Amino acid sequence: MIGTVIGSCDFRMKGWINRLAVDPTYRGRGIAKELVTRMEKTLKERGVVVIAALIELPNPASINLFKKLGYTVHDSIVYVTKRESDEV
């Protein structure tokens, strides 16, 4: 597998790009851009009007990709987790 994208939408018609990954060997070839673009198309076809993604820091490549695709960075979101094990 070269890359993958997983998306979802909720009852408010907000879309999410839940997961985006490209094999390091294939990065820099526009694959992530194509995956996001296709997911956006799929979500819009389902009536989604807002699309969001959460990016764990540090990840400047992902942040720059989403900025180039017209996304706005917000620093008003709090990310919380609950871990059952430190091994994850």
ZAVO-793044 format. One line per field, with one value per residue: x negated, y negated, z of N, C-alpha, C in turn; residue number from 1. Coordinates in steps of 0.02 Angstrom, whole numbers, plus 50000, padded with zeros to 5 digits. Layout:
! ZAVO-793044
n.c1 = [X	...]
n.c2 = [Y	...]
n.c3 = [Z	...]
ca.c1 = [X	...]
ca.c2 = [Y	...]
ca.c3 = [Z	...]
c.c1 = [X	...]
c.c2 = [Y	...]
c.c3 = [Z	...]
seq = [NUM	...]
//
This chain:
! ZAVO-793044
n.c1 = [49958	49973	50027	50156	50319	50441	50605	50747	50917	51027	51188	51212	51170	51034	50876	50739	50567	50500	50387	50233	50107	49949	49835	49667	49571	49637	49670	49687	49730	49854	49956	50024	50094	50180	50254	50320	50393	50479	50551	50613	50699	50783	50843	50908	51000	51088	51152	51082	51024	50923	50757	50639	50481	50376	50212	50072	49940	49760	49784	49750	49757	49885	49965	49928	49972	50113	50138	50101	50204	50307	50355	50382	50280	50316	50294	50370	50419	50435	50351	50383	50339	50357	50267	50247	50134	49959	49891	49949]
n.c2 = [50059	49891	49770	49701	49642	49595	49549	49464	49416	49313	49293	49158	49125	49105	49139	49253	49280	49414	49494	49492	49554	49586	49695	49677	49693	49649	49518	49341	49343	49298	49379	49378	49257	49290	49393	49323	49231	49316	49370	49255	49229	49341	49322	49198	49236	49301	49203	49129	48980	48920	48962	49044	49077	49158	49132	49205	49133	49133	49091	49026	49048	49101	48997	48893	48950	48954	48817	48770	48826	48747	48747	48682	48648	48678	48630	48652	48769	48906	49054	49209	49362	49532	49653	49825	49894	49866	49912	49887]
n.c3 = [50000	49957	50003	50112	50153	50269	50295	50370	50412	50510	50592	50580	50459	50449	50391	50413	50398	50448	50449	50369	50273	50199	50125	50172	50070	49956	49974	49937	49808	49775	49816	49941	49927	49820	49881	49985	49908	49837	49944	49993	49884	49890	50017	49997	49899	49978	50043	50137	50211	50282	50310	50411	50491	50608	50663	50729	50820	50810	50641	50512	50373	50346	50395	50307	50186	50203	50219	50091	50020	50055	50185	50351	50489	50656	50823	50931	50978	51085	51114	51175	51258	51313	51385	51397	51407	51407	51301	51180]
ca.c1 = [50000	49934	50057	50225	50356	50504	50646	50813	50956	51074	51257	51213	51139	50964	50834	50675	50514	50480	50321	50198	50039	49916	49772	49612	49538	49675	49687	49662	49753	49922	50004	50067	50139	50231	50298	50363	50438	50531	50594	50654	50750	50831	50880	50952	51055	51134	51183	51039	51009	50862	50712	50587	50432	50333	50143	50030	49876	49742	49797	49753	49775	49958	49993	49917	50016	50182	50139	50100	50269	50358	50377	50360	50255	50347	50260	50419	50446	50400	50348	50378	50334	50358	50228	50250	50067	49908	49861	49984]
ca.c2 = [50000	49829	49719	49713	49587	49616	49491	49477	49356	49320	49272	49086	49121	49087	49195	49261	49323	49446	49525	49483	49582	49605	49730	49629	49702	49617	49449	49290	49356	49274	49432	49353	49207	49326	49428	49273	49204	49366	49375	49195	49239	49390	49290	49147	49271	49322	49143	49098	48910	48903	49020	49030	49129	49146	49151	49207	49098	49089	49119	48969	49068	49106	48930	48857	48979	48931	48745	48763	48847	48697	48755	48632	48677	48651	48651	48648	48836	48946	49125	49249	49434	49575	49712	49883	49921	49821	49944	49867]
ca.c3 = [50000	49952	50046	50132	50184	50298	50310	50398	50421	50565	50578	50565	50393	50455	50370	50447	50371	50510	50443	50305	50279	50137	50137	50165	50005	49904	49992	49893	49739	49767	49834	49996	49898	49782	49929	50018	49858	49824	50003	49992	49833	49917	50071	49968	49865	50031	50072	50187	50196	50318	50317	50460	50505	50666	50647	50789	50812	50754	50575	50467	50305	50343	50403	50244	50135	50213	50204	50018	49996	50074	50254	50399	50552	50716	50884	50985	50988	51135	51096	51236	51249	51371	51367	51441	51409	51381	51242	51119]
c.c1 = [49955	49961	50129	50254	50421	50543	50713	50851	51007	51142	51263	51184	51069	50923	50767	50628	50481	50409	50295	50127	50013	49850	49715	49575	49571	49694	49655	49683	49825	49976	50051	50116	50195	50280	50346	50414	50495	50578	50640	50713	50804	50874	50929	51011	51108	51165	51143	51021	50946	50821	50655	50540	50393	50263	50103	49963	49819	49755	49804	49774	49851	49990	49986	49962	50086	50188	50142	50167	50326	50384	50347	50338	50289	50308	50306	50451	50403	50406	50338	50375	50341	50322	50235	50181	50019	49876	49893	49962]
c.c2 = [49938	49775	49735	49649	49616	49553	49512	49411	49368	49292	49197	49072	49089	49148	49194	49302	49352	49473	49513	49508	49600	49638	49681	49634	49662	49544	49399	49297	49333	49324	49409	49302	49240	49363	49380	49246	49252	49373	49314	49203	49287	49359	49238	49179	49294	49263	49108	49027	48884	48966	49000	49090	49109	49172	49149	49174	49142	49125	49063	48988	49072	49037	48890	48884	48952	48855	48733	48782	48802	48703	48700	48668	48640	48675	48647	48716	48873	49019	49164	49323	49469	49639	49766	49914	49869	49849	49922	49797]
c.c3 = [50000	49998	50062	50161	50210	50317	50339	50400	50477	50546	50562	50496	50395	50437	50406	50404	50433	50508	50373	50315	50210	50156	50125	50098	49949	49919	49943	49821	49727	49787	49889	49970	49860	49828	49963	49969	49842	49883	50007	49943	49859	49971	50044	49932	49915	50068	50125	50165	50232	50326	50364	50466	50567	50649	50712	50773	50836	50688	50524	50396	50297	50349	50338	50188	50142	50200	50129	49987	50020	50145	50298	50463	50610	50777	50944	51000	51039	51116	51160	51217	51315	51352	51420	51450	51380	51318	51177	51099]
seq = [1	2	3	4	5	6	7	8	9	10	11	12	13	14	15	16	17	18	19	20	21	22	23	24	25	26	27	28	29	30	31	32	33	34	35	36	37	38	39	40	41	42	43	44	45	46	47	48	49	50	51	52	53	54	55	56	57	58	59	60	61	62	63	64	65	66	67	68	69	70	71	72	73	74	75	76	77	78	79	80	81	82	83	84	85	86	87	88]
//
